[in-house]
Amino acid sequence: MADQIIAGQDAPPSHGAIASSDAADLLEKKLSQLQSLLKCCYGDGCDWFDAIGATHRDRVMWIAADLADDAAQLSQELLKQINAADMPKA
């Protein structure tokens, strides 16, 4: 049995409870994961991607889309936090 998470990352907190530094760190991790995943899917040396079949290719692209969606949500959260910090308190 595997007791360690392969990616070495803890599960993220709920999106409503993400602090600014946590959101920035999580965004960086999601973008790094997406970058690594996509590097496996194009260019020289990605023959395995073509060979895995349509179903698995679709699933890999689904993972990439989920990571991109997570990154977009995290960037919006960071923008909200930045804008809230920049607003003068009345």
C-alpha contacts under 8 A as a table, 3 or more apart, distances in Angstrom:
res1	aa1	res2	aa2	distance
2	A	5	I	7.66
4	Q	8	G	7.15
5	I	8	G	5.11
5	I	9	Q	6.66
5	I	10	D	7.69
6	I	9	Q	7.91
12	P	26	L	7.58
13	P	17	A	6.38
13	P	18	I	6.40
14	S	17	A	5.50
14	S	18	I	6.75
15	H	18	I	5.54
18	I	22	D	5.88
18	I	23	A	5.75
19	A	22	D	5.05
19	A	23	A	5.98
20	S	23	A	5.09
20	S	24	A	6.21
20	S	78	L	6.23
20	S	81	Q	6.54
21	S	24	A	5.10
21	S	25	D	6.12
22	D	25	D	5.11
22	D	26	L	5.92
23	A	26	L	5.06
23	A	27	L	5.89
23	A	74	L	6.00
23	A	75	S	7.88
23	A	77	E	7.31
23	A	78	L	6.46
24	A	27	L	5.08
24	A	28	E	6.19
24	A	74	L	7.64
24	A	75	S	7.99
24	A	78	L	7.01
25	D	28	E	5.15
25	D	29	K	6.27
26	L	29	K	5.03
26	L	30	K	6.10
26	L	74	L	7.66
27	L	30	K	5.13
27	L	31	L	6.11
27	L	70	D	7.89
27	L	71	A	5.53
27	L	74	L	5.89
27	L	75	S	7.01
28	E	31	L	5.23
28	E	32	S	6.12
29	K	32	S	5.07
29	K	33	Q	6.15
30	K	33	Q	5.11
30	K	34	L	6.13
30	K	67	L	6.07
30	K	68	A	7.81
30	K	70	D	7.26
30	K	71	A	6.14
31	L	34	L	4.99
31	L	35	Q	6.00
31	L	67	L	7.40
31	L	68	A	7.56
31	L	71	A	6.60
32	S	35	Q	5.08
32	S	36	S	6.19
33	Q	36	S	5.23
33	Q	37	L	6.11
33	Q	67	L	7.69
34	L	37	L	5.09
34	L	38	L	6.09
34	L	64	A	5.97
34	L	67	L	6.07
34	L	68	A	7.11
35	Q	38	L	5.28
35	Q	39	K	6.15
36	S	39	K	5.17
36	S	40	C	6.66
37	L	40	C	5.43
37	L	41	C	6.93
37	L	64	A	7.08
38	L	41	C	5.07
38	L	42	Y	6.87
38	L	64	A	7.32
39	K	42	Y	5.98
39	K	43	G	7.68
40	C	46	C	5.95
40	C	49	F	7.51
41	C	46	C	5.81
41	C	49	F	5.89
42	Y	45	G	7.97
42	Y	46	C	5.87
43	G	46	C	6.28
44	D	47	D	7.71
45	G	48	W	7.86
46	C	49	F	5.48
46	C	50	D	7.21
47	D	50	D	5.36
47	D	51	A	6.23
48	W	51	A	4.85
48	W	52	I	6.04
49	F	52	I	5.52
49	F	53	G	7.70
49	F	57	R	6.72
50	D	53	G	6.50
50	D	57	R	7.71
52	I	55	T	7.96
52	I	56	H	5.96
52	I	57	R	6.70
53	G	56	H	5.69
53	G	57	R	6.16
54	A	57	R	5.03
54	A	58	D	6.03
55	T	58	D	5.19
55	T	59	R	6.37
56	H	59	R	4.95
56	H	60	V	6.18
57	R	60	V	5.12
57	R	61	M	6.23
58	D	61	M	5.12
58	D	62	W	6.07
59	R	62	W	4.81
59	R	63	I	6.27
60	V	63	I	5.11
60	V	64	A	6.35
61	M	64	A	4.89
61	M	65	A	6.07
62	W	65	A	5.02
62	W	66	D	6.16
63	I	66	D	5.09
63	I	67	L	6.22
64	A	67	L	5.13
64	A	68	A	6.16
65	A	68	A	5.02
65	A	69	D	6.10
66	D	69	D	5.03
66	D	70	D	6.12
67	L	70	D	5.04
67	L	71	A	6.13
68	A	71	A	5.03
68	A	72	A	6.15
69	D	72	A	5.05
69	D	73	Q	6.23
70	D	73	Q	5.16
70	D	74	L	6.14
71	A	74	L	5.06
71	A	75	S	6.06
72	A	75	S	5.14
72	A	76	Q	6.27
73	Q	76	Q	5.14
73	Q	77	E	6.23
74	L	77	E	4.96
74	L	78	L	6.17
75	S	78	L	5.03
75	S	79	L	6.17
76	Q	79	L	5.04
76	Q	80	K	6.22
77	E	80	K	5.14
77	E	81	Q	6.26
78	L	81	Q	5.04
78	L	82	I	6.06
79	L	82	I	5.04
79	L	83	N	6.01
80	K	83	N	5.15
80	K	84	A	6.01
81	Q	84	A	5.06
81	Q	85	A	6.11
82	I	85	A	5.11
82	I	86	D	6.20
83	N	86	D	5.07
83	N	87	M	6.31
84	A	87	M	5.34
85	A	88	P	7.89
